[in-house]
């Protein structure tokens, strides 16, 4: 009868290779996840800033919004106001900023009713 206690050297080497590939894949996945979470956090901050601007303009009410501009951090906004009906104004916000060393632009249109 043969005693089969323990593992052969080939089995141990194979097991270490499989484990190392698994750990490398796990490390790469966590790096990607951290990067994506960082991007999401910056986007949340950007749109929170835009939301703050839009709220401050609409809360002023019909007839009280004037054209202007503002910059917070790396985000710039300028807005114009057009009267499109007796009880309705359109506020057009032009937004600019940088994200990951790339410039971006966006336009937001708000309607302010009497």
C-alpha positions as CSV (number, residue, x, y, z in Angstrom):
1,X,0.0,0.0,0.0
2,X,1.2,3.4,-1.0
3,X,1.1,6.4,1.5
4,X,-0.5,9.4,-0.2
5,X,-0.1,12.0,2.5
6,X,0.8,15.5,1.2
7,X,1.1,17.0,-2.2
8,X,3.7,16.7,-4.9
9,X,5.9,19.6,-6.0
10,X,4.0,19.9,-9.3
11,X,0.7,20.1,-7.5
12,X,2.0,22.8,-5.2
13,X,3.5,24.9,-8.1
14,X,0.2,24.5,-10.1
15,X,-1.8,25.7,-7.0
16,X,0.4,28.7,-6.5
17,X,0.1,29.7,-10.2
18,X,-3.7,29.5,-10.0
19,X,-3.8,31.5,-6.8
20,X,-1.4,34.1,-8.1
21,X,-3.6,34.6,-11.3
22,X,-6.6,34.9,-9.0
23,X,-5.0,37.5,-6.8
24,X,-3.8,39.5,-9.8
25,X,-7.3,39.5,-11.3
26,X,-8.7,40.6,-7.9
27,X,-6.1,43.4,-7.6
28,X,-6.9,44.7,-11.1
29,X,-10.6,44.6,-10.5
30,X,-10.3,46.6,-7.3
31,X,-8.1,49.2,-9.0
32,X,-10.7,49.6,-11.7
33,X,-13.5,49.8,-9.1
34,X,-11.6,52.5,-7.2
35,X,-11.0,54.5,-10.4
36,X,-14.7,54.3,-11.3
37,X,-15.8,55.4,-7.8
38,X,-13.5,58.4,-8.1
39,X,-15.0,59.4,-11.4
40,X,-18.5,59.0,-10.0
41,X,-17.6,61.1,-7.0
42,X,-16.4,63.9,-9.2
43,X,-19.5,63.7,-11.4
44,X,-21.7,63.9,-8.3
45,X,-19.9,67.1,-7.1
46,X,-20.2,68.6,-10.6
47,X,-23.9,68.0,-10.8
48,X,-24.5,69.1,-7.2
49,X,-22.9,72.4,-8.2
50,X,-25.1,72.7,-11.3
51,X,-28.1,71.9,-9.1
52,X,-27.2,74.6,-6.6
53,X,-27.0,77.2,-9.5
54,X,-30.3,76.1,-11.0
55,X,-32.1,76.1,-7.6
56,X,-30.8,79.6,-6.8
57,X,-32.0,80.9,-10.2
58,X,-35.4,79.3,-10.1
59,X,-36.1,80.3,-6.5
60,X,-35.7,84.0,-7.4
61,X,-38.9,83.7,-9.3
62,X,-40.3,85.1,-12.5
63,X,-39.1,88.6,-13.4
64,X,-36.2,88.5,-10.8
65,X,-33.7,86.4,-12.8
66,X,-31.1,88.4,-14.6
67,X,-28.2,87.2,-16.9
68,X,-25.0,86.4,-15.1
69,X,-22.0,84.1,-14.7
70,X,-20.3,82.3,-11.9
71,X,-17.4,79.9,-11.3
72,X,-17.1,77.3,-8.6
73,X,-14.0,75.2,-8.6
74,X,-13.3,74.1,-12.2
75,X,-16.9,74.6,-13.3
76,X,-18.0,77.8,-15.0
77,X,-21.6,78.8,-15.8
78,X,-23.1,81.7,-17.6
79,X,-26.8,82.2,-18.1
80,X,-29.1,84.3,-20.2
81,X,-32.8,85.0,-19.6
82,X,-35.5,85.2,-22.4
83,X,-39.1,86.1,-21.9
84,X,-41.0,83.6,-24.1
85,X,-44.5,84.3,-22.8
86,X,-46.0,86.8,-20.4
87,X,-45.9,84.3,-17.5
88,X,-42.8,82.3,-18.6
89,X,-39.1,82.9,-18.8
90,X,-36.4,80.6,-20.2
91,X,-33.0,80.6,-18.5
92,X,-30.3,79.0,-20.6
93,X,-27.2,78.0,-18.7
94,X,-24.0,77.3,-20.5
95,X,-21.7,75.1,-18.4
96,X,-18.0,74.4,-18.9
97,X,-15.4,72.5,-17.0
98,X,-12.7,69.9,-17.0
99,X,-12.9,66.3,-16.0
100,X,-9.9,63.9,-16.2
101,X,-7.9,66.5,-18.1
102,X,-10.6,66.7,-20.8
103,X,-12.8,69.8,-21.3
104,X,-16.6,69.4,-21.3
105,X,-19.5,71.7,-22.1
106,X,-23.2,71.3,-21.4
107,X,-26.3,73.4,-21.7
108,X,-29.2,73.4,-19.2
109,X,-32.5,75.1,-19.9
110,X,-34.7,76.1,-17.0
111,X,-38.3,77.5,-17.2
112,X,-39.4,80.0,-14.6
113,X,-43.2,80.5,-14.3
114,X,-45.0,83.3,-12.7
